[in-house]
Amino acid sequence: MQYWRTPCATVSHRNPSEPAMFDFKEIEAFVWIVRLGSFRLAAQHLHLTQPSISDRIARLEDFVGGPLLDRAQRPIQPTPKGRQFYRHAQHMLETRQEAMAMLEANNPFQGVLRLGVVETIAHSWLPAFIAELANRFPDMTLQLEVDGTPGLANRLLNRQIDMAFTLGPVDAQDILSRPLCHYPTGLIVNPCLAFDPDTFSLAALERSGTPLITFASDSRPYRELQSLLHQQRLERIKLHCSGSVWTIVRLALDGIGVGAIPPRIVEQEIARGELVTLPCDLPRLDFAASWPQHIDKALADGVIDLAIELGQRDQREHA
């Protein structure tokens, strides 16, 4: 597809009798340089040489009659004209992608999806999600990473994964998000610690000297629990943390402390009587799916719709 306009009189090497033109190759090169902030990284992403990328940008700037990129900045930034053009360039690429998706609607996605998930999802509805994903996209290869929300957010922003299911959305430019599901946070404990659910309180926990164990110190649940203890003047409660949910579960099973996690992921241990829940009003955990907006829209919608369907079904069944 080509775009035409009357030639600029200020460009001496162009034949005035021929219309100027550029195509999607130039647009794609420009968009990826803006996204990645580098000619070199854009060339690597598009599997081109750096001179090829430079030639495409030169043709595009020749066409618009001025610079679109400020090469003096690191990372490279668009000029004011470039910022204005970037919005239209993104729209053109997205429109082309949607048109191609319509033409290829009968072809399942073929390729690798790099997906990052937090442990709460990994230990709840993720197996059902992976099984159904294989049915809907039989030619897809899944690369799965399980980590905390901060680590997954960094991987997503650095383009090391394509999609992330995290605690809350990844809030950044060019990142899209949709809510997935939510679970209550509860307190779990080994019955050997002899806390009576009918009379339990955080004040009783403080008097016992038993620590609370929750998510990593850079996580939202940790900060919210810390704030709750401060508001209730219970600073003497020891607040331990771990980046591994199953480490928290293991410590609770061993009677080391009281775990502050979603009871959903230890339902089997609760059913067997290895753990019991204690009453406490803690903030619920809201999970979201986040992905860069350059991801194929049809693919993203298919994967996210499935995740929402299974996540919310699990939420209802285990409320």
The 8 nearest C-alpha neighbors of each residue, nearest first, counted from 0:
[[1, 22, 23, 2, 21, 95, 24, 20],
 [0, 2, 22, 21, 20, 3, 23, 19],
 [1, 3, 20, 21, 22, 4, 0, 19],
 [4, 2, 20, 19, 18, 1, 5, 21],
 [3, 5, 19, 18, 6, 20, 2, 62],
 [4, 6, 18, 19, 7, 3, 17, 15],
 [7, 5, 19, 18, 4, 8, 15, 17],
 [8, 6, 9, 10, 5, 64, 62, 15],
 [7, 9, 10, 6, 11, 15, 13, 5],
 [8, 10, 7, 11, 64, 6, 12, 13],
 [11, 9, 8, 7, 12, 13, 61, 64],
 [10, 12, 13, 9, 8, 14, 15, 7],
 [13, 11, 10, 14, 15, 9, 61, 8],
 [14, 12, 11, 15, 10, 6, 17, 19],
 [13, 15, 16, 17, 12, 11, 18, 6],
 [16, 14, 17, 13, 6, 18, 8, 7],
 [15, 17, 14, 18, 6, 13, 5, 19],
 [18, 16, 15, 14, 19, 6, 13, 5],
 [19, 17, 5, 6, 4, 3, 20, 16],
 [20, 18, 6, 3, 4, 5, 62, 17],
 [19, 21, 3, 2, 1, 18, 4, 62],
 [20, 22, 2, 1, 59, 25, 23, 19],
 [23, 21, 1, 24, 25, 0, 2, 26],
 [22, 24, 26, 25, 27, 0, 21, 1],
 [25, 23, 27, 22, 26, 28, 55, 21],
 [24, 26, 55, 28, 23, 27, 22, 59],
 [27, 25, 23, 29, 28, 24, 88, 30],
 [28, 26, 24, 30, 29, 25, 23, 31],
 [27, 29, 25, 31, 26, 30, 52, 24],
 [28, 30, 26, 32, 27, 31, 25, 33],
 [31, 29, 27, 33, 32, 28, 26, 34],
 [32, 30, 34, 33, 41, 28, 29, 35],
 [31, 33, 36, 41, 29, 35, 37, 34],
 [34, 32, 36, 30, 31, 35, 76, 29],
 [35, 33, 31, 32, 36, 30, 37, 41],
 [34, 36, 32, 37, 33, 31, 40, 41],
 [37, 35, 74, 75, 33, 32, 34, 76],
 [36, 38, 40, 39, 32, 35, 75, 41],
 [39, 37, 41, 40, 32, 42, 49, 52],
 [38, 40, 42, 37, 41, 49, 43, 48],
 [41, 39, 43, 37, 42, 38, 44, 35],
 [40, 42, 44, 38, 32, 31, 43, 39],
 [43, 41, 47, 39, 45, 40, 49, 44],
 [44, 42, 46, 40, 41, 45, 47, 39],
 [43, 45, 41, 42, 46, 40, 47, 31],
 [44, 46, 42, 47, 43, 41, 28, 31],
 [47, 45, 43, 44, 42, 48, 41, 49],
 [48, 46, 42, 45, 43, 51, 49, 52],
 [47, 49, 51, 50, 42, 52, 46, 43],
 [48, 50, 52, 51, 42, 39, 53, 38],
 [51, 49, 53, 52, 48, 54, 47, 55],
 [52, 50, 54, 48, 49, 53, 55, 47],
 [51, 53, 49, 55, 50, 54, 42, 28],
 [54, 52, 50, 56, 51, 55, 57, 49],
 [55, 53, 57, 51, 52, 56, 50, 58],
 [54, 56, 25, 58, 52, 57, 53, 59],
 [55, 57, 59, 53, 58, 54, 60, 25],
 [56, 58, 54, 60, 55, 59, 61, 53],
 [59, 57, 61, 55, 56, 60, 62, 54],
 [58, 60, 56, 62, 61, 57, 25, 55],
 [61, 59, 63, 57, 62, 65, 66, 58],
 [62, 60, 58, 64, 59, 63, 57, 65],
 [61, 63, 59, 60, 64, 58, 19, 20],
 [64, 62, 60, 61, 65, 59, 66, 7],
 [63, 65, 61, 62, 60, 7, 66, 10],
 [66, 64, 60, 63, 67, 61, 62, 80],
 [67, 65, 60, 68, 78, 64, 81, 69],
 [66, 68, 81, 78, 77, 80, 60, 65],
 [69, 67, 77, 78, 66, 70, 76, 81],
 [68, 70, 76, 71, 78, 77, 75, 72],
 [69, 71, 75, 72, 68, 76, 73, 74],
 [70, 72, 69, 73, 75, 76, 74, 68],
 [73, 71, 75, 70, 74, 69, 76, 36],
 [74, 72, 75, 71, 36, 76, 70, 37],
 [73, 75, 36, 72, 37, 76, 35, 70],
 [74, 76, 36, 73, 72, 70, 37, 69],
 [77, 75, 69, 68, 72, 74, 33, 78],
 [78, 76, 68, 81, 82, 69, 67, 79],
 [77, 79, 81, 68, 67, 80, 69, 82],
 [80, 78, 82, 81, 83, 77, 67, 84],
 [79, 81, 83, 78, 82, 67, 84, 77],
 [80, 82, 67, 78, 77, 84, 79, 83],
 [83, 81, 85, 79, 84, 77, 80, 78],
 [82, 84, 80, 81, 85, 86, 79, 87],
 [83, 85, 81, 87, 82, 86, 88, 80],
 [86, 84, 88, 82, 87, 83, 81, 89],
 [87, 85, 89, 88, 84, 83, 90, 82],
 [86, 88, 90, 84, 85, 89, 91, 83],
 [89, 87, 85, 91, 90, 86, 26, 84],
 [90, 88, 92, 86, 87, 91, 85, 93],
 [89, 91, 87, 93, 88, 92, 94, 86],
 [92, 90, 88, 94, 89, 93, 95, 87],
 [93, 91, 95, 89, 94, 90, 96, 88],
 [92, 94, 96, 90, 95, 91, 89, 97],
 [95, 93, 91, 97, 96, 92, 90, 98],
 [94, 96, 92, 98, 93, 97, 91, 99],
 [97, 95, 93, 99, 94, 98, 100, 92],
 [98, 96, 100, 94, 99, 95, 93, 101],
 [99, 97, 95, 101, 100, 96, 94, 102],
 [100, 98, 102, 96, 101, 97, 103, 95],
 [99, 101, 97, 103, 98, 102, 104, 96],
 [102, 100, 104, 98, 99, 103, 97, 105],
 [101, 103, 99, 100, 104, 98, 105, 97],
 [104, 102, 100, 106, 101, 105, 99, 107],
 [105, 103, 101, 106, 100, 102, 107, 99],
 [104, 106, 103, 107, 102, 101, 100, 108],
 [105, 107, 103, 104, 108, 109, 100, 102],
 [108, 106, 136, 109, 105, 138, 137, 104],
 [107, 109, 136, 139, 110, 138, 106, 298],
 [110, 108, 138, 139, 107, 111, 136, 140],
 [109, 111, 139, 140, 108, 112, 138, 141],
 [110, 112, 140, 141, 139, 113, 142, 109],
 [111, 113, 141, 114, 142, 140, 161, 110],
 [114, 112, 142, 160, 161, 143, 141, 111],
 [113, 115, 162, 143, 163, 160, 112, 161],
 [114, 116, 144, 163, 145, 143, 151, 164],
 [117, 115, 164, 145, 163, 165, 144, 121],
 [116, 118, 146, 147, 145, 165, 119, 120],
 [117, 119, 121, 120, 122, 145, 244, 116],
 [120, 118, 122, 121, 117, 123, 264, 244],
 [121, 119, 123, 118, 122, 117, 125, 124],
 [120, 122, 118, 125, 119, 123, 117, 116],
 [123, 121, 120, 119, 264, 118, 124, 125],
 [122, 124, 120, 121, 125, 264, 119, 263],
 [123, 125, 127, 126, 120, 128, 310, 313],
 [124, 126, 128, 121, 127, 120, 123, 129],
 [127, 125, 129, 128, 124, 130, 121, 123],
 [128, 126, 130, 125, 129, 124, 131, 309],
 [127, 129, 125, 131, 126, 130, 132, 124],
 [128, 130, 132, 126, 131, 127, 125, 133],
 [131, 129, 127, 133, 128, 132, 126, 134],
 [130, 132, 134, 128, 133, 129, 127, 135],
 [133, 131, 129, 135, 134, 130, 136, 128],
 [132, 134, 137, 136, 131, 130, 135, 129],
 [135, 133, 131, 132, 137, 136, 130, 129],
 [134, 136, 132, 133, 137, 131, 107, 301],
 [135, 137, 133, 139, 138, 134, 107, 132],
 [136, 138, 133, 134, 139, 135, 107, 132],
 [139, 137, 109, 136, 108, 140, 107, 110],
 [138, 140, 109, 110, 136, 137, 111, 108],
 [141, 139, 111, 110, 112, 138, 142, 109],
 [140, 142, 112, 111, 143, 113, 139, 114],
 [143, 141, 113, 114, 112, 140, 144, 111],
 [142, 144, 114, 115, 113, 141, 145, 116],
 [143, 145, 115, 114, 116, 146, 142, 113],
 [146, 144, 116, 117, 115, 118, 143, 147],
 [147, 145, 117, 151, 150, 144, 116, 148],
 [148, 146, 117, 150, 149, 151, 242, 145],
 [147, 149, 151, 165, 150, 166, 152, 117],
 [150, 148, 152, 151, 147, 153, 218, 217],
 [151, 149, 153, 152, 148, 147, 146, 154],
 [150, 152, 154, 148, 153, 149, 155, 115],
 [153, 151, 155, 149, 150, 154, 148, 169],
 [154, 152, 156, 150, 151, 155, 157, 149],
 [153, 155, 159, 151, 157, 152, 156, 160],
 [154, 156, 158, 152, 160, 153, 157, 159],
 [155, 157, 153, 158, 154, 152, 159, 171],
 [156, 158, 154, 155, 159, 153, 160, 152],
 [159, 157, 155, 160, 156, 154, 161, 291],
 [158, 160, 154, 157, 155, 161, 156, 113],
 [161, 159, 113, 155, 158, 162, 154, 114],
 [162, 160, 113, 114, 290, 112, 155, 158],
 [161, 163, 290, 114, 160, 289, 115, 113],
 [162, 164, 115, 289, 288, 116, 114, 165],
 [165, 163, 288, 116, 287, 115, 117, 289],
 [166, 164, 148, 286, 287, 117, 167, 163],
 [167, 165, 286, 285, 148, 287, 168, 284],
 [166, 168, 286, 287, 285, 165, 169, 178],
 [169, 167, 287, 176, 170, 289, 288, 165],
 [168, 170, 289, 152, 171, 167, 174, 176],
 [171, 169, 168, 174, 172, 176, 175, 289],
 [172, 170, 174, 169, 173, 156, 175, 168],
 [171, 173, 174, 170, 175, 291, 156, 292],
 [172, 174, 292, 291, 171, 175, 293, 34],
 [175, 173, 291, 172, 171, 290, 292, 289],
 [176, 174, 290, 289, 292, 291, 173, 177],
 [177, 175, 289, 288, 168, 290, 287, 174],
 [176, 178, 288, 287, 179, 289, 175, 168],
 [179, 177, 287, 286, 288, 180, 176, 307],
 [180, 178, 287, 307, 286, 310, 288, 177],
 [181, 179, 311, 286, 310, 285, 178, 314],
 [180, 182, 285, 284, 286, 314, 283, 183],
 [183, 181, 284, 283, 261, 184, 314, 285],
 [184, 182, 283, 261, 284, 185, 282, 181],
 [183, 185, 261, 260, 283, 281, 282, 182],
 [186, 184, 261, 259, 260, 262, 183, 187],
 [185, 187, 259, 277, 258, 276, 257, 260],
 [188, 186, 276, 258, 275, 257, 274, 277],
 [187, 189, 257, 274, 251, 275, 190, 258],
 [188, 190, 274, 191, 254, 252, 192, 251],
 [191, 189, 192, 193, 188, 274, 275, 273],
 [192, 190, 193, 189, 254, 194, 188, 274],
 [191, 193, 190, 194, 189, 254, 188, 256],
 [194, 192, 191, 190, 195, 189, 188, 196],
 [193, 195, 192, 196, 199, 190, 277, 198],
 [194, 196, 197, 198, 199, 193, 277, 190],
 [197, 195, 199, 277, 198, 194, 278, 276],
 [198, 196, 195, 199, 278, 277, 194, 200],
 [197, 199, 195, 196, 200, 194, 203, 278],
 [200, 198, 196, 195, 197, 203, 194, 277],
 [201, 199, 203, 202, 204, 198, 279, 278],
 [200, 202, 204, 203, 205, 199, 233, 279],
 [201, 203, 205, 200, 204, 206, 233, 199],
 [204, 202, 206, 200, 201, 205, 207, 199],
 [203, 205, 201, 207, 202, 206, 209, 200],
 [206, 204, 202, 236, 208, 203, 207, 201],
 [207, 205, 203, 204, 208, 202, 209, 236],
 [206, 208, 204, 209, 205, 203, 202, 210],
 [209, 207, 205, 206, 210, 204, 236, 237],
 [208, 210, 207, 256, 204, 205, 211, 257],
 [211, 209, 237, 256, 238, 236, 208, 257],
 [210, 212, 257, 238, 256, 258, 239, 237],
 [213, 211, 239, 258, 240, 257, 238, 259],
 [212, 214, 240, 259, 258, 221, 260, 241],
 [213, 215, 240, 241, 221, 242, 218, 220],
 [216, 214, 242, 241, 240, 218, 217, 221],
 [215, 217, 218, 221, 240, 214, 222, 241],
 [218, 216, 215, 219, 221, 222, 149, 214],
 [219, 217, 215, 221, 216, 220, 214, 222],
 [218, 220, 222, 221, 223, 217, 166, 216],
 [221, 219, 223, 222, 218, 224, 214, 213],
 [222, 220, 224, 219, 218, 223, 216, 214],
 [221, 223, 225, 219, 224, 220, 226, 218],
 [224, 222, 226, 220, 225, 221, 219, 227],
 [225, 223, 227, 221, 226, 222, 220, 228],
 [224, 226, 222, 228, 223, 227, 221, 229],
 [225, 227, 229, 223, 224, 228, 222, 230],
 [228, 226, 224, 230, 229, 225, 223, 231],
 [229, 227, 233, 231, 225, 226, 230, 234],
 [228, 230, 232, 226, 227, 231, 234, 233],
 [231, 229, 227, 232, 228, 226, 233, 225],
 [230, 232, 228, 229, 233, 227, 234, 226],
 [233, 231, 229, 230, 234, 228, 235, 227],
 [232, 234, 228, 235, 231, 236, 229, 205],
 [233, 235, 236, 232, 229, 228, 237, 231],
 [236, 234, 233, 237, 205, 208, 232, 206],
 [237, 235, 205, 234, 233, 210, 238, 208],
 [236, 238, 210, 235, 211, 239, 209, 234],
 [237, 239, 211, 210, 212, 236, 240, 213],
 [238, 240, 212, 211, 237, 213, 210, 241],
 [241, 239, 213, 215, 214, 212, 216, 238],
 [240, 242, 215, 214, 243, 213, 247, 246],
 [241, 243, 215, 214, 244, 147, 240, 146],
 [244, 242, 246, 241, 245, 247, 214, 118],
 [245, 243, 247, 246, 248, 118, 242, 214],
 [244, 246, 248, 247, 243, 249, 118, 250],
 [245, 247, 249, 243, 244, 248, 250, 241],
 [248, 246, 244, 250, 245, 249, 258, 251],
 [249, 247, 245, 251, 246, 250, 252, 244],
 [248, 250, 246, 252, 251, 247, 245, 253],
 [251, 249, 253, 247, 255, 252, 248, 246],
 [250, 252, 248, 254, 253, 249, 256, 188],
 [253, 251, 249, 250, 254, 189, 248, 274],
 [252, 254, 250, 251, 255, 249, 189, 256],
 [253, 255, 251, 189, 252, 256, 250, 192],
 [256, 254, 250, 253, 251, 257, 252, 210],
 [257, 255, 210, 251, 254, 209, 211, 212],
 [256, 258, 211, 188, 251, 187, 212, 210],
 [257, 259, 212, 187, 186, 251, 211, 213],
 [258, 260, 186, 213, 185, 212, 187, 184],
 [259, 261, 184, 185, 258, 262, 213, 186],
 [260, 262, 184, 263, 185, 183, 264, 182],
 [263, 261, 265, 264, 185, 260, 266, 184],
 [264, 262, 261, 266, 265, 317, 123, 182],
 [263, 265, 262, 266, 122, 123, 261, 119],
 [266, 264, 268, 262, 267, 263, 269, 248],
 [267, 265, 269, 268, 263, 264, 270, 262],
 [266, 268, 270, 269, 265, 271, 264, 272],
 [267, 269, 271, 273, 265, 270, 266, 274],
 [268, 270, 274, 266, 272, 267, 271, 275],
 [269, 271, 267, 272, 268, 266, 273, 274],
 [272, 270, 268, 269, 273, 267, 274, 266],
 [271, 273, 269, 274, 270, 268, 275, 190],
 [274, 272, 268, 271, 269, 189, 252, 275],
 [275, 273, 189, 269, 188, 272, 268, 187],
 [274, 276, 188, 187, 269, 190, 189, 272],
 [277, 275, 187, 186, 188, 278, 274, 185],
 [276, 278, 196, 186, 187, 279, 275, 199],
 [279, 277, 196, 276, 199, 280, 186, 185],
 [278, 280, 281, 277, 185, 186, 200, 201],
 [279, 281, 282, 278, 185, 184, 283, 183],
 [280, 282, 184, 279, 283, 185, 183, 224],
 [283, 281, 184, 284, 280, 183, 223, 220],
 [282, 284, 183, 184, 182, 281, 285, 181],
 [283, 285, 182, 181, 183, 286, 184, 282],
 [286, 284, 181, 167, 166, 180, 283, 182],
 [285, 287, 166, 167, 179, 180, 165, 181],
 [288, 286, 178, 179, 168, 167, 165, 177],
 [287, 289, 164, 177, 176, 163, 178, 179],
 [290, 288, 176, 163, 175, 162, 169, 168],
 [289, 291, 162, 175, 174, 161, 292, 163],
 [292, 290, 174, 293, 173, 294, 175, 161],
 [291, 293, 294, 173, 174, 175, 290, 296],
 [292, 294, 291, 295, 93, 296, 173, 290],
 [295, 293, 292, 291, 296, 299, 290, 161],
 [294, 296, 298, 297, 299, 293, 96, 292],
 [297, 295, 299, 298, 300, 294, 97, 96],
 [298, 296, 300, 299, 295, 301, 100, 97],
 [297, 299, 301, 295, 296, 300, 302, 108],
 [300, 298, 296, 302, 301, 297, 303, 295],
 [299, 301, 303, 297, 298, 302, 304, 296],
 [302, 300, 298, 304, 299, 303, 297, 305],
 [301, 303, 299, 305, 300, 304, 298, 306],
 [302, 304, 306, 300, 305, 301, 299, 307],
 [305, 303, 307, 301, 306, 302, 300, 308],
 [304, 306, 308, 302, 303, 307, 309, 301],
 [305, 307, 303, 309, 308, 304, 310, 302],
 [308, 306, 179, 310, 304, 305, 309, 311],
 [307, 309, 305, 306, 311, 310, 304, 312],
 [310, 308, 312, 306, 311, 307, 313, 305],
 [311, 309, 307, 313, 312, 180, 308, 306],
 [310, 312, 314, 180, 313, 309, 308, 307],
 [311, 313, 309, 315, 314, 310, 308, 316],
 [314, 312, 316, 310, 311, 315, 317, 309],
 [313, 315, 311, 312, 317, 316, 318, 310],
 [316, 314, 312, 318, 313, 317, 311, 310],
 [315, 317, 313, 314, 318, 312, 311, 310],
 [318, 316, 314, 315, 313, 263, 312, 182],
 [317, 315, 314, 316, 182, 313, 183, 263]]
